[in-house]
């Protein structure tokens, strides 16, 4: 009997899961609610799209073509009826499932900064962009070609990559100099948080980095668009483009309204199954396994592989136990000295 599987979301974790489910002749019918569009993207590659060229197309994951797949583009799930095992979509259709997989991912965190939002209180001020989805990066790439300066707020790994990519962005005129980019990181400069090497390489690209700094407010210009970023100490960074890279939070709204167990993410067991409903699963950025969020993309890929094996019947007993932390060897003295020297050079730059 054909197993009906519904997947909510079309990010890299969902794409990996669906590819695995359809990799052989498993008797499944897969319905995907792809509210953000037909293309799934590798989020790790999205910063590279800012500079254009071949990298811009490299973030798109391969299209999946299979008669067992029903990809509902632009349709979102509005409610889950767990008792009858159906979901309701924005297209007013009902989808029946034997297994429901939540792959809703995570949403970008908007920091509590004064002046972040426009006058309507809902949208961001003109000139302020998140950096999370493919649509975000398309809008950011377009804005960067017209910007005079850029400030990246948030020193996460994605923040450092976005800052470096903005320096290489293609401007509208070949005669224009590279885009001046500054990065504000509220975390102190410690190897445990961000390796000094990362900032040393970033400064080599021409990015000016401010560490252990907080943003007080965003200043609005006469035209209602961003004019400057003011730091906590009063220092003012003139800019017409600000990029928010302040982390993400699991997108659990749908799971919460359905009455599923939610802590920070959708709580799942070693089978990646909701602890409150054996017919519902979660993986990727929205899932919480053993009090740990998925985090890196490679974790989501492993979860997708495990769940594909279970739901397709290839290995119905396969479990996910998490990824053990990589042991960090004790640094040798010459390594410590070399890193300190690089950090001091970077600080003096």
N, C-alpha and C positions, 0 to 999 in steps of 0.2 A: 504494500500500500504506500502510495506516495506521501512523503512527509512534507507538510507545509511549514516553511520557515519564513518568518518575517524579520527583516533587518531594518532598524530605524537609524538612519544616518548613512552617509556615503563618504566618510573620511578614509584615511589610509588603513585603519584597523578593519573597517567594514569591507573595503576593497579586498584586503588580504583574506578575510574570512570567506567572502563570496567566491573568490578565485579558488580557494581550497575546497569549498563545497562542490564546485562544478568541475574539479580537476579530473574526475573519473566518471563512471556511469552510475553514480549513486542515484537512487530513486527519490529525488527531492524536487520540490517546486519552491523557488526562492523569490520572494517579493521584497524589493528594496525601496524604501521611501527616501528619495534623494532630494530633500528640500532645497539644497543649495546649488543644484545643477547636475548635469549629466557627468561632468568630469570629476574624478577623485584626484587629489593631489598629495604628493609627498611633502609634508609640512617642513621637513628638514631642508628641502631644496628651495623653498619659496624665497628666502632672502636673495638667492642667486638670480632670481628673475628681475630684480631691480636694475641690473646693469644691462639687460636686454641680450640680444644675440642668441646663440644656441641654448644657453642656460635657461632662457625664458620658457622654452618648451619642455625642458627636462623635468620640471616639477609635476607635469601631468602624468598620471599613472595610466597604463594601457587600458583601453576600452574592453569590456567583457561582453562577448557575444555568445549567447547560448539560449536555445529555445526554452530551457527550464527557468530562465531569469525574466522577471517582470520588473523593469526599472521604472519607477514612477517619478519622473523628473519634475521638480518644482512642487511636489506634494509633501506636506508635513503631517505627522500624526498629531491629532488634537486630544485624543483620549484613548485609554486602554480599558477594555472591559474584561477583567481577568476571569470573572465567573463564566462568561461565555466564550472566552479566548478569541476575542475579536479586537481590532483596532479601528478607530474612526479617523479618516483623513480629511484634509482640507478640500479634497475633490468630492466630498460627500459620499464616498464609497466606503464599504466595510470590508476589512481584510480578515480572514479567518486564519488561525495559526495553530500548529501543534507545538512549535517552539518559537518564542519571541526573543530576539537579540537586540538589546539596547546598545547602540554604538554612537551615542549622541555627542561624544567628545567633551571638550571643555570650552568655556567662554573666556575671553580676555578679561583680566582684572583691570578695572578703571580706578586709579588711585584717588584718594580724597584730596584733590587739589582745587583750590578756589579758582574760579574762572574756567574750569574744564569744559563746561557745557555752554551751549548757545543760549540766547535769551528765552527760547521756548522751554528750557529746562530738560529737554529730552535728548536732542542731538548734540554732538560734540561741536565745539567752536570751530568755525571755518579755519582750516590750516592744521587741525589736530587729527591725527590718524592712528587707529590701532594697527597692529601688525600681527595678524593671526591667520585669517583665511586667505584663500586665493583672491577673493574680491578685494580684501583689504590691500593686498600687495599690488593689485592692478591699479587701484586708486592712488596708492602711495607712489608708484612709479610715474604716473602721470603728473602728480603734484610736484615730484622732485625735479622734473625737467624745467619747471617754471619757478622753482624756489630760489631765493637768494642765499639763504642759510638754513641749516637743519639742526635740530636738537633732539637727540634720542633720550627718552626718560626711562631708565631702567637698565641695569648692568647685567642682565641675565645672559646666558649663552646666545640666545636669539638676538638680544640687544646689541651685543658686540658684533655679531655678523651683519645685522642691519646697518649699523654705523659704518662698517667697512664697505658694505655694498653701496651705500649712498655716496661715498666718496668717488666711486667708479661709475656713477650713474651717467647715462648719456644725456648731455644737455642739448637744447634745441639748436644752439649755435656752436660749431667747432671751435670758434675763437674764445668761447667762455672758459674760464678756469674751472678746475674741479669744484664741486659743491663743498663749501666749508661746513664741516660737521662737528658738533660737540656732543658729548655723552655725559649724562648725569647719573651717577650710581650712588644710591643712598647707603650702600654697604661699605664698610672699611676695606682697605687694600690688604687683605690677608690671604696667604696661599690656600688656606682651608676653604675660603669662599670663592675667590677667583684667582687662579694662578697669575703670578706677576708676568709670566711669559705672554699671557693673552693680552694684557694691556700694553706690554712692550711692542708686540706685533701690531696692535691697533694703532698705537702712536706712530709707528713707522709708516702707516698709510696716510698719515696727516690728520687723523682724528684727535681732537683735544678732549681729554677725559677728566672729569671732576669726580673724585671718589669721596665717600663718606659725606655726601651732600644731600640735602633734601630740597625739593621744589616747594616754594611757598605759594606761588600763584602764577597763573597765565594772564598776561595783559592783552587786552583787546585794543585794536587800533580804531581809527575813526570810521573805517569801512566795516567794522564788526568782525574782522578776521584777526587771527593771532598776530601780535606785534612783538612780544617778548616773553621770556621765561625768567621769573624772578626766583632766586635761590633763597634758602632760609636765612643766610647771612646778609641778604639785601643785594647781592651781586646780580646784575641784570644781563641776560643773554638775549641780544636782539635777534629775532628770527621770525620767519613767516611759515615755518613748517616744524611741527613737533610730532614725534612718533612715540607711541606708548608701548613699551615692552616690559610690563610690570608683572608678568606671570599670568597664569590661568587658574580657573576654578571649574570643577566638574559641572557639566550641564545635567542637572538631576531633576529639573522641574517636572518633566513628564513622569518620571519614576515616582516622585514624591506625591503627585496628584493621584497616581494609581494606587497609592497605599503600600508601596514596596519599602523595605527597610533601607533607609538612607542615613549615612553618617556624614562624612565629607563627600563620599561617592556612593554609588549603588553597592551595597554590601553583598559580596559573592563568596561562595565557598571554593574549594579546590577544583570543582567542576566548572567554575565560572558561572554558577547558577545562583540566582537570587536566593538568599536565605529565607525569604518569605513566600516564594512561589517557585515550585520545581519546573514550571514551564517557561520561566523567564530567565534570560541570561544577560550578562553585561560584560563588556570588555573595553579596553582602551582608556581614554581620558576620563570617562564617566564612572569607571568601576573602582571599587575599593576592595582589595584582597588582603586579608590578614592585617588590617589597619594600615595598609600601604596603598597609595595611589599609583597608577600605572607609570606616569612620568615619561621616560624616554620612549621613542618610537619603537626601538627594538623589543621592548617589553610588550607593547601592543601587538607586534607581529607574532611573538611567541604565543600570546594568548589567542590570537586568531587561528594559529596553526592547531593549537590544542582543541579549540572549540570546533573547528572544521572537522577534525578527526572524530570527535564525539558525535556531532549531529549527523554526519554522513554515514556513521556506522563503521568506518574503517577501524577505529579504535575507541569503542564506546566507554572504555574504562580509563582512558588517558586523563591525567590530571595536571593542573598547573600549580606548582609549589613556589612560584616566585623565582627571581633571579638572584643567586647569592651575591653579596657584595664582593667586588674585586679587592683583594688585599692590597694595601698600599705599602710597598717596602719602605723600610726606614731609610731616609736620605743619607747619602754619604756627605762628609763635611765639605768636600770640594764642590758637590752639587749645591749645597746650601749657600756657600760663598758665591758661586757663579750666579745663582738666582738672585741673591741680594744685590750683587753688582748690576745685574740687568734692571732690577727694580729701581735702584738709585739713578741709573742713567735715564730710565723712563720718567722718573719723577722730576728730573732736572730738565727734561726736554720741553 
